[in-house]
Amino acid sequence: MVAGNSVSVLMVRKIKPGCESRFWSLESEIEAAVSRCAGFLGVSHLPTAGGSNEYMTVLQFDSVANLSRWQDSSDRRKLLEQADALVQGDVRRRSVSGLEGLFDAAPLPQPRRYKMTLLLIVVILTMLLLLRPLVALALGDIAPTLQMAATVVVQVVLMTYWVMPGLTRLLRGWLYRP
């Protein structure tokens, strides 16, 4: 699978007052169903700037084809029909791919630039210090420029698919706090 083919679906929903418990119970059922799908990479729930009871759900798949299989499934249709009955207004859905959603998962407020900058400096520096010796050891005695290129490729892939999504989830309380 080519790394650039991953796709995320963003859904923004405002839960009807009094329906929170049923909604989150149903959301657990949806997560169990989608986790059995080929190519499913993960799910996150984040509060939005829209206020209480409004959440953005981010589903990540390794390819558009695997996402389409989930979207066309009867399990999804049945479960989302039940979940949509527990929300106010229309459900807003959007698909993004690649690096497009690294920080920009609108409609969440954008993290402050200094927080993004600080996080990226720490991650890039740490990964560079860890990866460079490992890549040099793995590639042996080749030109330093090629070693650096290999280090950058490994670093970008790791940051895009594992490090930044994980850190963004872990640090979302700090990142998205004004």
Backbone as a chain_set.jsonl record, in Angstrom:
{"seq": "MVAGNSVSVLMVRKIKPGCESRFWSLESEIEAAVSRCAGFLGVSHLPTAGGSNEYMTVLQFDSVANLSRWQDSSDRRKLLEQADALVQGDVRRRSVSGLEGLFDAAPLPQPRRYKMTLLLIVVILTMLLLLRPLVALALGDIAPTLQMAATVVVQVVLMTYWVMPGLTRLLRGWLYRP", "coords": {"N": [[0.847, -1.18, 0.0], [0.631, 2.132, -0.861], [1.779, 4.838, 0.981], [0.595, 7.375, 0.745], [-2.07, 6.974, 0.125], [-3.86, 6.842, 2.229], [-6.873, 7.625, 4.036], [-9.141, 9.759, 5.737], [-12.229, 10.116, 7.454], [-14.216, 12.709, 8.491], [-16.62, 13.436, 10.862], [-19.031, 15.554, 12.124], [-21.046, 15.911, 14.857], [-23.825, 16.856, 16.847], [-24.926, 15.913, 19.891], [-28.167, 15.087, 20.992], [-29.669, 16.559, 23.858], [-29.888, 14.55, 26.769], [-29.591, 12.195, 25.396], [-27.05, 11.271, 25.488], [-25.836, 9.014, 26.793], [-26.934, 6.762, 25.439], [-26.083, 7.403, 22.859], [-23.212, 7.25, 23.062], [-22.952, 4.596, 23.767], [-23.947, 3.35, 21.477], [-22.044, 4.348, 19.717], [-19.827, 2.905, 20.542], [-20.581, 0.381, 19.637], [-20.521, 0.877, 16.9], [-17.777, 1.384, 16.573], [-16.756, -1.152, 17.216], [-17.782, -2.633, 15.071], [-16.614, -1.323, 12.809], [-13.951, -1.75, 13.338], [-13.498, -4.315, 12.565], [-13.242, -4.186, 9.874], [-11.377, -4.422, 6.848], [-8.322, -2.678, 6.512], [-8.886, -0.672, 8.35], [-7.707, 1.877, 10.421], [-7.996, 3.404, 12.764], [-9.85, 5.327, 15.258], [-11.007, 8.454, 16.484], [-12.422, 10.668, 18.901], [-13.286, 13.958, 19.247], [-13.907, 16.948, 21.051], [-15.616, 19.783, 19.676], [-15.254, 23.242, 18.641], [-17.761, 24.103, 18.668], [-19.233, 23.902, 20.977], [-20.896, 22.475, 23.89], [-21.621, 19.001, 23.873], [-21.123, 18.681, 21.141], [-19.303, 16.887, 18.859], [-16.441, 15.759, 17.023], [-15.88, 13.017, 15.042], [-13.289, 11.021, 13.929], [-12.508, 8.82, 11.514], [-10.118, 6.55, 10.352], [-8.687, 5.123, 7.473], [-6.721, 2.835, 5.501], [-6.944, 3.06, 2.788], [-8.872, 4.417, 0.059], [-10.497, 2.543, -1.138], [-10.931, 0.601, 0.893], [-12.239, 2.217, 2.763], [-14.534, 2.801, 1.259], [-15.707, 0.26, 1.135], [-16.482, -0.046, 3.808], [-18.267, 2.151, 3.998], [-20.254, 1.319, 2.274], [-21.365, -0.816, 3.56], [-23.921, -2.852, 5.097], [-24.021, -3.021, 7.863], [-22.912, -0.57, 8.697], [-24.803, 1.257, 7.644], [-27.145, 0.588, 9.132], [-26.306, 1.044, 11.822], [-25.463, 3.759, 11.757], [-27.852, 4.987, 11.086], [-29.302, 4.657, 13.42], [-27.634, 6.087, 15.191], [-27.661, 8.651, 14.05], [-30.239, 9.426, 14.63], [-30.015, 10.288, 17.172], [-28.843, 12.734, 17.221], [-28.68, 16.342, 16.917], [-29.805, 18.365, 14.26], [-28.137, 18.405, 11.025], [-25.742, 15.898, 10.133], [-22.419, 16.595, 9.636], [-20.182, 15.642, 7.183], [-16.945, 14.799, 5.926], [-14.231, 13.96, 3.799], [-10.727, 13.468, 4.048], [-7.321, 13.293, 2.9], [-3.996, 11.908, 3.171], [-1.478, 14.172, 4.324], [-3.166, 16.246, 4.808], [-4.884, 16.369, 7.015], [-3.215, 16.532, 9.252], [-2.781, 18.504, 11.352], [-4.918, 20.132, 10.853], [-7.974, 19.618, 11.466], [-10.562, 20.575, 10.933], [-13.897, 21.148, 12.047], [-12.565, 21.868, 14.427], [-10.951, 24.23, 16.565], [-8.013, 25.717, 15.322], [-4.88, 24.622, 16.522], [-2.778, 26.725, 18.528], [-0.137, 28.474, 16.925], [2.404, 28.507, 18.171], [2.26, 26.253, 19.771], [2.009, 24.149, 17.91], [4.442, 24.535, 16.607], [6.323, 24.135, 18.699], [5.744, 21.444, 19.389], [6.351, 20.141, 16.932], [9.118, 20.784, 16.694], [10.195, 19.41, 18.929], [9.448, 16.741, 18.297], [10.614, 16.325, 15.713], [13.367, 16.815, 16.234], [13.905, 14.879, 18.241], [13.271, 12.496, 16.861], [15.106, 12.661, 14.751], [17.546, 12.516, 16.117], [17.336, 9.927, 17.111], [16.836, 8.309, 14.83], [18.842, 8.829, 12.88], [21.423, 7.618, 13.631], [20.575, 4.933, 13.554], [19.745, 4.547, 10.896], [22.178, 5.058, 9.612], [23.662, 2.91, 10.586], [22.19, 0.781, 9.511], [22.428, 1.229, 6.739], [25.095, 1.324, 6.304], [28.302, 2.182, 4.967], [27.624, 4.58, 3.177], [27.087, 7.478, 1.117], [26.818, 10.512, 2.99], [24.715, 12.225, 2.273], [22.82, 10.523, 1.102], [22.258, 8.944, 3.328], [21.039, 10.867, 4.951], [18.805, 11.483, 3.372], [17.441, 9.011, 3.416], [16.902, 8.903, 6.15], [15.161, 11.085, 6.434], [12.982, 10.227, 4.856], [12.102, 7.928, 6.289], [11.501, 9.173, 8.712], [9.421, 11.016, 8.019], [7.39, 9.261, 7.172], [6.937, 7.774, 9.543], [6.169, 9.893, 11.254], [3.839, 10.841, 9.984], [2.011, 8.663, 10.0], [2.051, 7.379, 12.511], [3.419, 8.686, 14.754], [2.642, 11.556, 14.908], [-0.283, 11.41, 14.737], [-0.746, 9.878, 17.076], [0.493, 11.463, 19.102], [-1.0, 13.81, 18.794], [-3.538, 12.947, 19.613], [-2.889, 12.203, 22.266], [-1.987, 14.635, 23.346], [-4.114, 16.384, 22.948], [-5.699, 17.833, 24.773], [-3.969, 19.858, 25.634], [-3.039, 20.899, 23.161], [-5.396, 21.914, 21.872], [-6.426, 23.676, 23.672], [-7.214, 27.011, 24.339]], "CA": [[0.0, 0.0, 0.0], [1.348, 3.396, -0.921], [1.43, 5.598, 2.173], [-0.218, 8.538, 0.422], [-3.438, 6.61, -0.194], [-4.72, 6.78, 3.402], [-7.989, 8.56, 4.001], [-9.882, 9.927, 6.992], [-13.559, 10.688, 7.351], [-14.529, 13.551, 9.635], [-18.061, 13.602, 11.068], [-19.34, 16.439, 13.239], [-22.41, 15.645, 15.312], [-24.218, 17.42, 18.141], [-25.784, 14.929, 20.542], [-29.366, 15.64, 21.616], [-29.641, 16.476, 25.326], [-30.544, 13.371, 27.319], [-29.295, 11.02, 24.57], [-25.607, 11.06, 25.516], [-25.485, 7.641, 27.174], [-27.297, 5.879, 24.316], [-25.223, 7.742, 21.725], [-21.858, 6.714, 23.242], [-23.081, 3.138, 23.724], [-24.058, 3.024, 20.059], [-20.748, 4.66, 19.111], [-18.975, 1.744, 20.844], [-20.981, -0.671, 18.696], [-20.005, 1.269, 15.579], [-16.327, 1.177, 16.604], [-16.512, -2.596, 17.152], [-18.075, -3.066, 13.697], [-15.641, -0.787, 11.858], [-12.626, -2.314, 13.627], [-13.391, -5.603, 11.852], [-13.096, -3.913, 8.439], [-10.02, -4.391, 6.29], [-7.742, -1.366, 6.302], [-9.245, 0.295, 9.384], [-6.514, 2.278, 11.171], [-8.294, 3.958, 14.076], [-10.938, 6.285, 15.426], [-10.845, 9.442, 17.559], [-13.559, 11.559, 19.154], [-12.758, 15.22, 19.775], [-14.906, 18.014, 21.171], [-15.394, 20.862, 18.708], [-15.42, 24.605, 19.154], [-19.191, 24.388, 18.607], [-19.848, 23.898, 22.295], [-21.143, 21.209, 24.57], [-22.286, 17.909, 23.165], [-20.767, 18.584, 19.729], [-18.058, 16.133, 18.735], [-15.983, 15.326, 15.713], [-15.357, 11.662, 14.995], [-12.348, 10.851, 12.824], [-12.233, 7.424, 11.156], [-8.978, 6.494, 9.439], [-8.525, 3.893, 6.699], [-5.481, 2.817, 4.724], [-7.192, 3.332, 1.369], [-10.224, 4.827, -0.319], [-11.252, 1.312, -1.425], [-11.384, 0.013, 2.161], [-13.249, 3.133, 3.3], [-15.763, 2.609, 0.471], [-16.335, -0.996, 1.57], [-17.168, 0.251, 5.074], [-19.388, 3.05, 3.747], [-21.294, 0.59, 1.556], [-21.797, -1.986, 4.334], [-25.235, -2.767, 5.732], [-23.782, -2.744, 9.29], [-22.732, 0.883, 8.844], [-26.083, 1.935, 7.404], [-28.048, 0.354, 10.269], [-25.795, 1.694, 13.025], [-25.493, 5.22, 11.604], [-29.244, 5.42, 11.118], [-29.647, 4.756, 14.847], [-26.846, 7.164, 15.794], [-28.114, 9.933, 13.515], [-31.493, 9.773, 15.298], [-29.67, 10.819, 18.496], [-28.12, 14.002, 17.068], [-29.438, 17.514, 16.481], [-29.392, 18.927, 12.973], [-27.488, 17.547, 10.043], [-24.391, 15.406, 10.395], [-21.485, 17.106, 8.624], [-19.161, 14.643, 6.875], [-15.951, 15.229, 4.95], [-13.084, 13.061, 3.685], [-9.431, 14.096, 3.795], [-6.307, 12.277, 2.679], [-2.583, 12.256, 3.349], [-1.093, 15.1, 5.381], [-4.148, 17.318, 4.895], [-5.496, 16.454, 8.335], [-2.238, 16.366, 10.326], [-3.251, 19.37, 12.428], [-6.149, 20.801, 10.467], [-9.117, 18.715, 11.502], [-11.682, 21.493, 11.096], [-14.09, 22.456, 12.608], [-11.867, 22.183, 15.669], [-10.107, 25.41, 16.422], [-6.626, 25.413, 14.972], [-3.98, 24.83, 17.665], [-1.937, 27.92, 18.412], [1.081, 28.212, 16.144], [3.552, 28.195, 19.018], [2.123, 24.875, 20.239], [2.377, 23.284, 16.783], [5.886, 24.712, 16.388], [7.025, 23.463, 19.789], [5.565, 20.001, 19.235], [7.128, 19.688, 15.771], [10.552, 20.856, 17.005], [10.527, 18.301, 19.83], [9.306, 15.472, 17.571], [11.621, 16.224, 14.643], [14.695, 16.696, 16.839], [13.997, 13.57, 18.901], [13.318, 11.438, 15.85], [16.366, 12.785, 14.019], [18.609, 11.994, 16.987], [17.177, 8.476, 17.228], [16.849, 7.623, 13.537], [20.064, 9.013, 12.087], [22.398, 6.539, 13.867], [20.019, 3.652, 13.129], [19.809, 4.499, 9.434], [23.606, 4.938, 9.26], [24.046, 1.526, 10.885], [21.509, -0.102, 8.564], [22.882, 1.443, 5.362], [26.549, 1.165, 6.223], [29.182, 3.268, 4.52], [27.193, 5.235, 1.939], [27.23, 8.943, 1.162], [26.004, 11.154, 4.03], [23.498, 12.789, 1.683], [21.872, 9.412, 0.967], [21.834, 8.595, 4.688], [20.086, 11.899, 5.395], [17.574, 11.303, 2.592], [16.755, 7.838, 3.968], [16.416, 9.293, 7.477], [13.995, 11.958, 6.241], [11.868, 9.403, 4.364], [11.616, 7.125, 7.427], [10.93, 10.092, 9.689], [8.14, 11.549, 7.538], [6.404, 8.17, 7.211], [6.608, 7.527, 10.953], [5.435, 11.041, 11.793], [2.524, 10.957, 9.359], [1.083, 7.567, 10.282], [2.041, 6.893, 13.888], [3.861, 9.615, 15.789], [1.798, 12.747, 15.045], [-1.654, 11.086, 15.166], [-0.721, 9.461, 18.478], [0.775, 12.625, 19.962], [-2.125, 14.736, 18.71], [-4.562, 12.401, 20.514], [-2.371, 12.26, 23.627], [-1.822, 16.03, 23.789], [-5.201, 17.229, 22.443], [-6.126, 18.765, 25.81], [-3.054, 20.995, 25.604], [-2.992, 21.483, 21.823], [-6.608, 22.627, 21.48], [-6.815, 24.635, 24.711], [-6.83, 28.365, 23.906]], "C": [[0.888, 1.236, 0.0], [0.851, 4.273, 0.215], [0.483, 6.749, 1.876], [-1.669, 8.232, 0.143], [-4.357, 6.575, 1.017], [-5.774, 7.878, 3.337], [-8.656, 8.59, 5.375], [-11.242, 10.513, 6.674], [-13.816, 11.453, 8.64], [-16.045, 13.712, 9.701], [-18.264, 14.491, 12.279], [-20.819, 16.252, 13.578], [-22.637, 16.297, 16.67], [-25.262, 16.486, 18.744], [-26.972, 15.64, 21.191], [-29.244, 15.519, 23.133], [-30.442, 15.265, 25.811], [-30.25, 12.092, 26.557], [-27.823, 10.618, 24.628], [-25.233, 9.603, 25.79], [-25.763, 6.664, 26.029], [-26.39, 6.133, 23.115], [-23.847, 7.088, 21.881], [-21.862, 5.189, 23.284], [-23.15, 2.665, 22.262], [-22.746, 3.293, 19.331], [-19.755, 3.523, 19.372], [-19.306, 0.572, 19.927], [-20.442, -0.39, 17.298], [-18.505, 1.022, 15.514], [-15.984, -0.315, 16.527], [-16.732, -3.111, 15.731], [-17.0, -2.595, 12.722], [-14.257, -1.384, 12.098], [-12.417, -3.667, 12.955], [-13.18, -5.419, 10.351], [-11.628, -3.893, 8.028], [-9.569, -2.949, 6.133], [-8.103, -0.313, 7.337], [-8.016, 0.585, 10.239], [-6.811, 2.839, 12.55], [-9.432, 4.951, 14.052], [-10.598, 7.2, 16.598], [-12.128, 10.247, 17.67], [-13.008, 12.801, 19.827], [-13.885, 16.222, 19.931], [-14.587, 19.128, 20.177], [-15.514, 22.212, 19.396], [-16.899, 24.973, 19.205], [-19.901, 24.334, 19.943], [-20.131, 22.509, 22.811], [-21.926, 20.257, 23.685], [-22.029, 17.863, 21.665], [-19.385, 17.955, 19.635], [-17.732, 15.864, 17.276], [-15.42, 13.916, 15.871], [-14.49, 11.551, 13.756], [-12.103, 9.36, 12.652], [-11.104, 7.412, 10.14], [-8.89, 5.103, 8.8], [-7.25, 3.991, 5.873], [-5.694, 3.111, 3.25], [-8.64, 3.758, 1.156], [-11.086, 3.581, -0.568], [-11.781, 0.677, -0.139], [-12.415, 0.902, 2.849], [-14.574, 2.923, 2.577], [-16.486, 1.325, 0.87], [-17.09, -0.786, 2.886], [-18.404, 1.114, 4.818], [-20.547, 2.352, 3.042], [-21.882, -0.568, 2.36], [-23.171, -1.76, 4.97], [-25.095, -2.503, 7.23], [-23.696, -1.24, 9.523], [-24.059, 1.612, 8.685], [-27.02, 1.805, 8.601], [-27.594, 1.131, 11.506], [-25.839, 3.217, 12.919], [-26.917, 5.766, 11.592], [-29.699, 5.598, 12.564], [-28.919, 5.933, 15.505], [-27.336, 8.523, 15.327], [-29.438, 10.376, 14.148], [-31.237, 10.408, 16.665], [-28.937, 12.152, 18.423], [-29.064, 15.099, 16.592], [-28.909, 17.982, 15.141], [-28.744, 17.897, 12.072], [-26.113, 17.102, 10.535], [-23.507, 15.928, 9.271], [-20.392, 16.071, 8.437], [-18.229, 15.184, 5.802], [-14.82, 14.207, 4.952], [-11.828, 13.876, 3.414], [-8.415, 12.983, 3.609], [-4.921, 12.82, 2.96], [-2.342, 13.18, 4.52], [-2.122, 16.194, 5.622], [-4.704, 17.481, 6.306], [-4.525, 16.347, 9.484], [-2.578, 17.223, 11.535], [-4.632, 19.919, 12.122], [-7.288, 19.807, 10.371], [-10.374, 19.542, 11.739], [-12.966, 20.692, 11.245], [-13.488, 22.682, 13.988], [-11.098, 23.479, 15.487], [-8.685, 24.963, 16.112], [-5.776, 25.577, 16.23], [-3.156, 26.096, 17.441], [-0.633, 27.555, 17.728], [2.265, 27.852, 17.032], [3.481, 26.768, 19.547], [2.492, 23.884, 19.135], [3.884, 23.332, 16.551], [6.679, 23.961, 17.439], [6.931, 21.942, 19.648], [6.399, 19.467, 18.069], [8.638, 19.748, 16.021], [10.962, 19.679, 17.874], [10.484, 16.97, 19.088], [10.404, 15.316, 16.524], [13.019, 16.038, 15.223], [14.888, 15.327, 17.48], [14.125, 12.449, 17.877], [14.628, 11.478, 15.063], [17.525, 12.205, 14.835], [18.539, 10.477, 17.134], [17.373, 7.751, 15.9], [18.179, 7.702, 12.801], [21.104, 7.928, 12.359], [21.885, 5.169, 13.408], [20.078, 3.484, 11.612], [21.258, 4.34, 8.975], [24.091, 3.51, 9.495], [23.448, 0.56, 9.86], [22.064, 0.017, 7.149], [24.389, 1.321, 5.198], [27.235, 2.41, 5.696], [28.731, 3.799, 3.156], [27.284, 6.746, 2.152], [26.307, 9.535, 2.238], [24.698, 11.75, 3.501], [22.43, 11.716, 1.52], [21.377, 8.947, 2.328], [20.78, 9.586, 5.187], [18.756, 11.746, 4.658], [16.766, 10.125, 3.135], [16.167, 8.161, 5.338], [15.155, 10.139, 7.355], [12.784, 11.15, 5.785], [11.265, 8.596, 5.513], [10.906, 8.028, 8.435], [9.557, 10.607, 9.258], [7.054, 10.478, 7.576], [5.976, 7.897, 8.652], [5.789, 8.663, 11.55], [4.007, 11.098, 11.254], [1.55, 9.904, 9.853], [1.04, 7.115, 11.726], [2.335, 7.978, 14.91], [2.899, 10.79, 15.965], [0.34, 12.414, 15.375], [-1.711, 10.68, 16.639], [-0.486, 10.624, 19.425], [-0.36, 13.639, 19.94], [-3.266, 14.264, 19.607], [-4.132, 12.562, 21.97], [-2.36, 13.682, 24.185], [-2.977, 16.945, 23.396], [-5.715, 18.219, 23.489], [-5.265, 20.02, 25.832], [-3.078, 21.681, 24.238], [-4.192, 22.376, 21.525], [-7.137, 23.571, 22.553], [-6.342, 26.019, 24.291], [-5.686, 28.949, 24.73]], "O": [[1.808, 1.338, 0.81], [-0.356, 4.436, 0.397], [-0.367, 7.062, 2.71], [-2.449, 9.162, -0.063], [-5.547, 6.3, 0.857], [-5.597, 8.905, 2.682], [-8.723, 7.58, 6.074], [-11.39, 11.305, 5.744], [-13.655, 10.919, 9.738], [-16.679, 14.08, 8.712], [-17.726, 14.212, 13.35], [-21.704, 16.406, 12.737], [-21.758, 16.291, 17.531], [-26.341, 16.294, 18.183], [-26.807, 16.664, 21.856], [-28.773, 14.501, 23.641], [-31.538, 14.996, 25.318], [-30.615, 11.008, 27.013], [-27.395, 9.724, 23.898], [-24.401, 9.032, 25.086], [-24.915, 5.836, 25.696], [-25.975, 5.194, 22.435], [-23.36, 6.445, 20.951], [-20.886, 4.556, 22.882], [-22.488, 1.702, 21.877], [-22.376, 2.546, 18.425], [-18.931, 3.215, 18.511], [-18.409, -0.148, 19.489], [-19.97, -1.29, 16.604], [-18.007, 0.507, 14.513], [-15.03, -0.697, 15.85], [-15.958, -3.934, 15.242], [-16.525, -3.377, 11.899], [-13.471, -1.513, 11.159], [-11.281, -4.113, 12.795], [-12.963, -6.396, 9.634], [-10.762, -3.413, 8.76], [-10.333, -2.098, 5.678], [-7.67, 0.833, 7.218], [-7.358, -0.336, 10.724], [-5.957, 2.762, 13.434], [-9.914, 5.36, 12.996], [-9.981, 6.777, 17.576], [-12.826, 10.481, 16.683], [-12.341, 12.713, 20.857], [-14.733, 16.342, 19.047], [-13.421, 19.382, 19.875], [-15.836, 22.3, 20.581], [-17.259, 26.03, 19.723], [-21.075, 24.693, 20.025], [-19.678, 21.508, 22.257], [-22.762, 20.654, 22.874], [-22.664, 17.07, 20.97], [-18.427, 18.425, 20.248], [-18.613, 15.758, 16.423], [-14.582, 13.666, 16.737], [-14.901, 11.94, 12.663], [-11.553, 8.711, 13.542], [-11.126, 8.175, 9.174], [-9.0, 4.074, 9.466], [-6.764, 5.083, 5.582], [-4.734, 3.382, 2.529], [-9.512, 3.485, 1.981], [-12.273, 3.574, -0.241], [-12.939, 0.263, -0.08], [-13.361, 0.398, 3.454], [-15.625, 2.871, 3.215], [-17.714, 1.291, 0.937], [-18.201, -1.287, 3.056], [-19.473, 0.839, 5.363], [-21.699, 2.755, 3.198], [-22.804, -1.234, 1.89], [-23.532, -0.64, 5.33], [-25.948, -1.838, 7.817], [-24.329, -0.705, 10.434], [-24.402, 2.478, 9.49], [-27.619, 2.788, 9.036], [-28.399, 1.795, 12.159], [-26.21, 3.895, 13.878], [-27.157, 6.887, 12.04], [-30.392, 6.561, 12.894], [-29.513, 6.682, 16.281], [-27.417, 9.456, 16.126], [-29.727, 11.572, 14.199], [-32.143, 11.0, 17.251], [-28.46, 12.653, 19.441], [-30.089, 14.839, 15.963], [-27.699, 17.995, 14.915], [-28.796, 16.693, 12.322], [-25.422, 17.826, 11.252], [-23.808, 15.73, 8.094], [-19.745, 15.662, 9.401], [-18.641, 15.915, 4.901], [-14.489, 13.65, 5.999], [-11.852, 14.845, 2.656], [-8.609, 11.868, 4.092], [-4.701, 14.031, 2.983], [-2.926, 13.004, 5.588], [-1.968, 16.991, 6.547], [-4.967, 18.6, 6.745], [-4.952, 16.093, 10.61], [-2.655, 16.702, 12.648], [-5.428, 20.148, 13.032], [-7.532, 19.226, 9.314], [-11.159, 19.244, 12.639], [-13.105, 19.643, 10.616], [-13.885, 23.63, 14.665], [-10.647, 23.791, 14.385], [-8.229, 23.931, 16.605], [-5.927, 26.57, 16.941], [-2.878, 26.48, 16.305], [-0.094, 26.467, 17.926], [3.052, 26.976, 16.677], [4.515, 26.134, 19.754], [3.195, 22.904, 19.381], [4.522, 22.304, 16.326], [7.611, 23.228, 17.108], [7.935, 21.241, 19.775], [7.079, 18.45, 18.208], [9.363, 18.847, 15.599], [11.962, 19.019, 17.594], [11.394, 16.154, 19.236], [11.055, 14.272, 16.462], [13.777, 15.19, 14.75], [15.921, 14.688, 17.283], [14.975, 11.568, 18.006], [15.192, 10.431, 14.746], [18.375, 11.492, 14.302], [19.57, 9.817, 17.265], [18.005, 6.695, 15.855], [18.593, 6.732, 12.165], [21.634, 7.357, 11.406], [22.661, 4.341, 12.93], [20.418, 2.413, 11.108], [21.536, 3.572, 8.054], [24.845, 2.967, 8.688], [24.12, -0.363, 9.4], [22.16, -0.982, 6.435], [24.895, 1.227, 4.08], [26.805, 3.537, 5.947], [29.348, 3.521, 2.128], [27.533, 7.209, 3.264], [25.159, 9.114, 2.378], [23.691, 11.771, 4.209], [21.254, 11.974, 1.774], [20.207, 8.593, 2.474], [19.766, 9.196, 5.766], [17.694, 11.868, 5.268], [15.55, 10.226, 3.296], [15.054, 7.738, 5.65], [14.19, 9.932, 8.091], [11.676, 11.366, 6.276], [10.046, 8.584, 5.688], [9.84, 7.685, 8.947], [8.627, 10.628, 10.064], [5.921, 10.757, 7.97], [4.783, 7.801, 8.94], [4.822, 8.421, 12.272], [3.071, 11.378, 12.004], [0.383, 10.209, 10.1], [0.051, 6.505, 12.133], [1.558, 8.163, 15.847], [2.389, 11.002, 17.066], [-0.24, 13.083, 16.231], [-2.617, 11.09, 17.365], [-1.18, 10.762, 20.432], [-0.652, 14.263, 20.961], [-3.896, 15.074, 20.288], [-4.918, 13.005, 22.809], [-2.684, 13.902, 25.352], [-2.847, 18.165, 23.495], [-6.124, 19.326, 23.139], [-5.777, 21.122, 26.027], [-3.132, 22.908, 24.164], [-4.032, 23.471, 20.986], [-8.18, 24.198, 22.368], [-5.179, 26.184, 23.922], [-5.258, 30.076, 24.481]]}, "num_chains": 1, "name": "protein.A"}
